[in-house]
Amino acid sequence: MRRHLMLALAAALPCLVPALLAAQGTGQVREPFRPPIQFTDEDPAPPIPADVTDDRRVARNYPEQPPVIPHNIRDYQISLNNNQCLTCHSRQFTGATQAPMISITHYIDREGQTLGAVAPRRYFCTQCHVPQTMAQPIVPNTFKDMDSLISRPSDGGDRR
């Protein structure tokens, strides 16, 4: 008998709680209906910053840093069969274009052999070289290059 009474109370409890809360004047038991988020709604993308196009070489910040690209390459084609960068920067065209020649390291394969053409591992320029834009940094940058660290006056502190 006691067991039947407990089962009846347990079954009736979910029905009694909302009625009790409403009787106490607490207002609504459930939150109002909110429509689901639509994944088709999207914020507009921020504008793409303008490319730096002054064709001036930028100083490197550390040894072995790949040079940055000081011109627009937006419509350049770099594919397995065509590399538009080489129309100006390969050895045979630098005299006419006055573009800097790509480094001799780009002609060395992984076995250390010097090739007559650009090595396959160095063929896709934008793996390492990036164009510069007028974008402002999102995070402040406190980087100091090696020369500025070496040439700064000593602070007089003893570092042991």
Helices and strands as residue ranges (DSSP letters): H 2-23, H 86-89, H 94-97, G 104-107, G 120-122, G 125-127, H 146-151
